[in-house]
């Protein structure tokens, strides 16, 4: 507790009066939470219920720990490297310009995949909210979500980044509200009830839910030159809060719904908590998902406009067209989707960042270690693990 207190505050007493909190550190931590917390967390309870709660928790701690190490590696690269390069620029600098395209493809595919995942979950929420009044097939509601968000993306709303802060606060409120509401209804027997354990299922889902590693350079900018040494601390605090929130949320949902846990979590809770809960949760969830879909879309739109020099209208059509086409051709299984994206594209980015760190350590720019100094065997162990996750997901598809 004392250490946590000193992390969040300057912690030095002068004349009996405590100094002001480290606002920049708090902002950096908040930025990390905002970049990572998203739709992926909805899939965690289902993954835990299918693998076994204990197995799910072990996966969460292991993958969370590995990604924290990876974030610290990226933080070291961001601090050591002069200028304001981001993930694409940093991989190009240390791994060669050809790797720039690998990074862009992995990032773009990850964004499109995330947009599709938000489309699936958002459509489910909107269907639960509006179908009792308007009826209609569930297939219609994701398209409604897509139409609203696509219009907002085309408009290129300037407040998108500011809106994301409000959206993340709404998401955090929902998670904490559900955790608190679930406590009286938890049946501990649900944690042990696993009929056909799928031990590998949580890997990709958790990796997807913890995506957002590209935010580290922005965190470094927020901290500024004098406090860049706090970047590693901000990473550890942010990841610790996220892992705690994810673990509690998954345990709360599984404890209530057990074997009836659904892929998107919320709809399985409605029978337990009643229709009023369903209206509030799905309304807030739908608004949140439209907003985050919009933010992701604007990020993708700007990438196509500025990195690929596409006209605004063309960039918009490509941005919103890819997830819609994927949805219409039948890519609608939420857990399978986030598992694939997390394992393949999240794993690819993990490999690229670990390789970038390894090359940076041996370059002339590495003078003094600020965040972490990992030995080469640990770096290659991380690369091997991520590569294994990619192969486990891709090889069966190739064989089929």
C-alpha angles and dihedrals in degrees: 000000000000091000092050089050092053091046092059096040136040083247098201119125121216121185090341093302123110118226124239120285118269095261095181091054091050091049091051091050091048090049091054092049090049092050096049109033109086147110094323091076089066089068097051098083092052091048090050092048091051098044098036123266095257092050090047092052091049090051091048093052095043097046091039090053093047092049090048088056089048091050089051090051091052090046089055091051092048093051097044097046117081118232131026102289118156130209096292093047094045095051090047091050097051104026101034134267093276089066088059089076093048089053093047092050093049092047094046094047089048092052093047090047091050090049089052091049090052088049092054095046094039091051090051092051094046091049091053090048102044108022094082087061105030103021117200133135119302090239090071097060099063087052089053089052089048093049095051095045093043091055090051091048091051090052088054094217112215094214094060094108093047091046090057090066091057091045093053090049089053090050092049090049090052093050095047091044092053093046091052093043092050098055098086092045100048117123109199090204087072090068092063099040109102119146103179108011115211099199097184098046097091094055100078094032092054092043089053093046091054096048118128104092092141090075093077097089090050089052089052090053091051092051092048129206097300094052103035086111085070092061094092090049091050090051093052094046093046095048092045092054092047094048091048091050093047094048094049092046093050092046092048095051095043090045090058103036103027113175089001092066109134130217092253097039100214100073091054090057096055095081089052099045103029139241095296090060089047093054094047096043097045093044093052090039093052094048091047094049094049089051096049091044086055093049092049091047093052089049090052092043092054091047091055092044100046104027098036098027094230119161115257096252094046092047090050093050092050093044097053096027099063098059092042093052091047090051094048093050089056110269094140107125104111100198094045090048098050091041091055095044093047096046099042108029097025089047091048092053089047090055092048093050093047090050091047090053091048092052093044092055089059096045128094092249092069103089105141130011114237105171110014143347108204121186117243095249091060091049092052091045089058091048090050093051094050091045090051090053091051092050094047089056100039105038096064089051091052092048091051 
